Amino acid sequence: MRLATWNVNSLKARLARVEAWLATAQPDVLCLQETKLADEAFPGEVFESLGYASAHHGTGRWNGVAIVSRVGLDDVCAGFHDDDPSSPGEPRLLAATCGGVRVLSVYVPNGRLVGSQFYEAKLDWLARLRAELEATCDPNGAVAVCGDFNVAPEDRDVWDIGRFAGATHVSEAERAALARVVDWGLRDVVRDHAPGEAGPFTWWDYRGGAFHKGEGMRIDLALLSDPLAALVQRAFVDRDARKKGALSEPPSDHAPVVVDLAAWPSSPEALGRGARAGG
């Protein structure tokens, strides 16, 4: 079974690419980020025609997250479980149970500038994500937290760490905040399957030929609970999806992260409960 995550940088601009990629890659569950769509504009009928149920959380223009699944889509929760309904915040988190796996599609704030209010909000958001896992999920169950984290976990996850001195995405505080999320009981399965390598990168700037020069960052992650990670056969970045190819639409500046599992739990009991009662 196959799980994937992809920051598409506008689903409206990239829909044909997503359709083509689904047809060839055949993921069973795909998490999407930066859809830049309102819920009413999300093309659910397109995914349905391809055999996927879908859920979306977005308000239009910026942000937006989605999950599409052909193994079930239940118990959908948009945003943090304790959001104030009168002030829910930006649409950056969506959770659903897909064939017994609690899947979270996340789009962590960029942070903009170290020390800014946006940077502090990013750290707070990551702390809330850790609290969300504690409140709604079980690390002994089947849990997958996938998406654009806007943090490169280690120096080898950027093409030249010297170019990022004092910048966001690589600061000690951001990495520590991400590490606390992982320490809840998750595995960075791409790193597990590429233990000695620089990268593999998931994002490249559109400018300056960065993609062709290999000047990228690994900021899109698939974090799986230990019982689910034990089923991983392969975890990789589909770099070809970042290439222009034959389609007229330009590619996203991100590439999909793909995880192949030996099996997919058919119920939360298959690996223990992936989501707590009421979660």
C-alpha positions in Angstrom: 0.0 0.0 0.0 1.2 3.5 -0.8 1.0 6.8 1.2 2.2 10.1 -0.2 2.3 13.8 0.6 2.8 16.8 -1.7 2.8 20.5 -1.4 1.2 21.4 -4.8 1.6 25.2 -4.5 -2.0 25.9 -5.8 -4.2 23.0 -6.7 -6.0 25.1 -9.3 -2.8 25.7 -11.1 -1.5 22.2 -10.7 -4.7 20.0 -11.0 -3.7 18.3 -14.3 -0.3 17.4 -12.8 -1.9 15.9 -9.7 -4.3 13.9 -11.8 -1.5 12.6 -14.0 0.6 11.8 -11.0 -2.2 9.9 -9.3 -2.7 7.8 -12.5 1.0 6.8 -12.6 2.0 6.7 -8.9 -1.3 5.1 -7.7 -1.1 6.2 -4.0 -3.8 4.8 -1.7 -3.7 8.0 0.4 -2.4 11.4 -0.7 -2.0 14.4 1.6 -2.0 17.8 -0.1 -0.8 21.1 1.1 -1.0 24.7 -0.1 -4.1 24.0 -2.2 -4.9 27.8 -2.1 -8.6 27.0 -2.5 -11.8 27.6 -0.5 -13.7 24.4 0.4 -16.4 25.2 -2.1 -13.9 25.4 -4.9 -12.1 22.1 -4.1 -12.5 19.7 -7.1 -13.8 16.8 -5.1 -15.7 15.4 -8.1 -12.4 15.1 -10.0 -10.9 12.9 -7.3 -14.1 10.9 -7.0 -13.9 10.2 -10.7 -10.5 8.7 -10.1 -11.7 6.6 -7.2 -10.7 8.7 -4.3 -12.8 10.1 -1.5 -11.6 13.5 -0.4 -11.7 16.1 2.4 -10.4 19.6 2.3 -9.8 22.5 4.7 -9.3 25.9 3.1 -10.6 29.4 2.9 -9.1 30.4 -0.5 -6.0 32.3 -1.8 -3.4 31.0 0.8 -2.7 27.8 2.7 -5.2 24.9 2.4 -4.8 21.2 3.2 -6.5 18.1 1.9 -6.5 14.3 2.1 -7.6 12.0 -0.7 -8.0 8.3 -0.1 -9.2 5.2 -1.8 -9.1 3.1 1.4 -11.7 5.0 3.3 -12.1 8.5 4.8 -13.7 8.8 8.2 -13.7 10.9 11.3 -12.5 14.0 9.5 -11.3 16.8 11.7 -10.4 20.2 10.3 -7.9 22.2 12.4 -6.9 21.6 16.0 -9.5 19.8 18.0 -9.6 22.6 20.6 -9.8 25.5 18.0 -12.2 28.3 19.0 -15.0 28.0 16.4 -15.3 31.8 16.3 -11.6 32.2 15.5 -10.3 28.9 14.0 -7.0 30.2 12.6 -5.4 29.4 9.3 -6.3 26.2 7.5 -3.1 24.2 8.0 -4.2 20.9 9.6 -6.6 18.2 8.5 -7.0 14.7 10.0 -8.9 11.7 8.9 -8.9 7.9 9.4 -8.1 6.1 6.2 -8.4 2.3 6.4 -7.5 2.2 10.1 -4.7 4.8 9.9 -5.0 8.2 11.5 -3.6 10.5 8.8 -2.8 14.1 9.5 -2.0 16.5 6.6 0.0 19.4 7.9 1.3 22.7 6.5 3.5 24.4 9.1 3.8 28.2 8.9 6.9 29.5 7.1 8.1 31.7 9.9 9.5 34.4 7.5 12.2 35.9 9.7 13.9 34.5 12.8 12.7 36.4 15.8 9.7 37.9 14.1 6.1 37.4 15.3 5.6 35.0 12.4 8.6 32.9 13.6 7.2 32.8 17.1 3.8 31.8 15.7 5.5 29.0 13.8 7.1 27.6 17.1 3.7 27.9 18.8 2.0 26.0 15.9 4.5 23.1 16.2 3.9 23.0 19.9 0.2 22.8 19.3 0.8 20.0 16.8 2.6 18.0 19.6 -0.3 18.7 22.0 -2.8 17.6 19.3 -1.1 14.3 19.0 -1.1 13.8 22.7 -4.8 14.6 23.0 -6.1 12.8 20.0 -3.8 10.0 18.9 -2.0 6.9 20.3 1.7 6.4 19.5 1.1 2.6 19.8 -1.4 2.8 17.0 -1.3 3.5 13.3 -0.6 7.3 12.8 0.9 9.2 9.9 1.7 12.9 10.1 2.6 14.1 6.6 3.2 17.4 5.0 5.3 20.5 4.5 6.9 21.2 7.9 9.0 24.2 6.7 11.9 22.9 8.8 15.0 21.0 7.5 15.7 18.6 10.4 19.5 18.4 9.9 22.3 20.3 8.2 22.4 17.5 5.5 18.8 18.4 4.6 19.9 21.6 2.9 22.2 21.9 -0.1 24.6 24.3 1.6 24.1 25.0 5.3 26.5 27.9 5.1 24.0 29.8 2.9 21.3 29.6 5.6 23.1 31.3 8.5 20.6 33.1 10.6 17.7 32.0 8.4 14.4 30.3 9.2 13.9 26.6 8.5 17.3 25.6 10.0 17.3 27.5 13.3 17.9 25.6 16.6 14.5 26.5 18.0 12.6 25.3 14.9 14.5 22.0 14.8 13.9 21.5 18.5 10.2 22.2 18.1 10.0 19.6 15.2 12.0 17.1 17.3 9.4 17.4 20.1 6.8 16.4 17.6 8.8 13.5 16.4 9.6 12.5 20.0 5.9 11.9 20.6 6.4 8.6 18.9 7.1 9.1 15.2 9.7 8.1 12.7 11.1 10.1 9.8 10.9 7.2 7.5 12.6 8.8 4.5 15.6 9.5 6.6 15.4 5.9 8.0 15.7 4.7 4.4 18.5 7.1 3.4 20.6 7.2 6.6 23.9 8.5 5.2 22.7 10.7 2.4 22.5 14.5 1.9 18.9 15.2 1.2 17.0 13.8 -0.6 15.6 17.2 -1.2 11.8 18.0 -1.5 11.9 21.7 -2.4 13.9 23.8 -4.8 13.5 27.5 -5.5 12.1 28.4 -8.9 14.9 31.0 -9.3 18.4 30.6 -10.6 18.0 27.0 -11.9 18.1 25.7 -8.3 16.4 22.4 -9.2 18.9 21.5 -12.0 21.8 22.6 -9.7 20.6 20.4 -6.9 20.2 23.4 -4.6 17.3 22.2 -2.5 16.0 21.5 1.0 14.2 18.5 2.6 11.3 20.1 4.4 8.4 17.8 3.4 8.3 14.8 5.7 6.4 11.6 6.3 6.4 10.9 10.1 4.9 7.5 11.0 4.2 5.9 14.4 6.6 3.1 15.2 4.1 0.3 14.5 3.3 1.8 11.1 7.0 2.6 10.4 7.8 -1.1 10.9 5.7 -1.9 7.8 7.6 0.5 5.5 9.3 -1.2 2.6 10.5 1.9 0.7 10.3 5.7 1.4 11.6 8.2 -1.2 11.1 11.5 -2.9 9.6 11.4 -6.4 12.0 14.0 -7.9 10.6 13.4 -11.4 7.3 15.1 -10.4 9.3 18.4 -10.0 10.4 18.3 -13.6 8.5 20.2 -16.2 7.8 17.2 -18.4 5.2 17.2 -21.2 2.4 19.1 -19.4 1.9 22.7 -20.1 1.3 23.5 -16.4 4.5 24.4 -14.5 5.4 22.1 -11.7 5.1 22.8 -8.0 8.4 23.9 -6.3 7.9 20.8 -4.1 8.2 17.1 -5.0 6.0 14.3 -3.5 7.2 12.2 -0.7 6.1 8.5 -1.2 6.0 5.7 1.4 5.4 2.1 0.4 4.0 -0.2 3.1 4.0 -4.0 3.2 0.4 -3.9 4.5 -2.3 -1.4 5.4 -4.2 -1.9 8.6 -7.9 -2.5 7.9 -9.0 -1.2 11.3 -7.5 0.7 14.2 -7.2 -2.5 16.1 -4.8 -3.9 13.6 -1.9 -2.1 15.2 -3.7 -0.8 18.3 -5.9 2.2 18.2 -4.6 4.9 15.8 -7.0 7.4 17.3 -8.2 7.6 20.9 -11.9 7.4 21.6 -13.4 10.7 20.9 -10.3 11.9 19.1 
